[in-house]
Amino acid sequence: MQTLRSAGIAAALLLLALPRGLGSEVAVAVAPDAALARLREGNQRFVAASAAHPDQTVARRTELVAGQHPFAVVLTCADSRVAPEILFDQGLGDLFVIRNAGNLLDDHVIASIEYAVEHLHTTLVVVLGHTKCGAVTAAAAGGELPGHLPSIAESLAPAVAAARKTGGDVVESAVSINATDEAKTLATKVEILAEAVKAGKVKVVAARYDIATGRVEILP
Ligand SMILES: [Zn+2]
């Protein structure tokens, strides 16, 4: 498993220049397709109950003191059942994770993704929705919500409205539509990302995690 993974990564290594003053002249980054393959393989291990728990040693922790080069950004829900490092079978320094209820985009989230792409040279951005999402369920149910919760429902309203037109399960459709719309926004409307996507340096994908099977499906 380890050999297969290493070979896959080695086959698609890119050399990217580091900003001046950071010591070594080059840092190794994983190409977008290789990064996606690494996530798929990790998820397959997780689903098959054969997780390898990579990069969780003291040696890895020590290695990362010098700096981080996560190979993928994962924007996902704060839901406790959707832990990216676990469901993709990754470890320390592998994923740049951003989470909030409903995996929503706002300025802080977008800035965090820009930081990962621009400064950490991360080449893959995954927007990961999930089945049985409470935030989407609440947005679809409507009605009065307390405190700051209406802000989440408002952000999810366009996806819920679009989902109602599909004729399928509103919540499950809205989960997919929300993730797909967000991925499209990131790839086309956020300048730093859009340029990187156009140049083929970065890939943005939408995906959905099934909390029952553990499987991550990449959405079209
Ligand atoms: Zn959720």
Residues whose N, C-alpha, C, O or C-beta is under 5 A from the ligand:
A	BS01	ZN	C77 D79 G102 C133 G134 A135
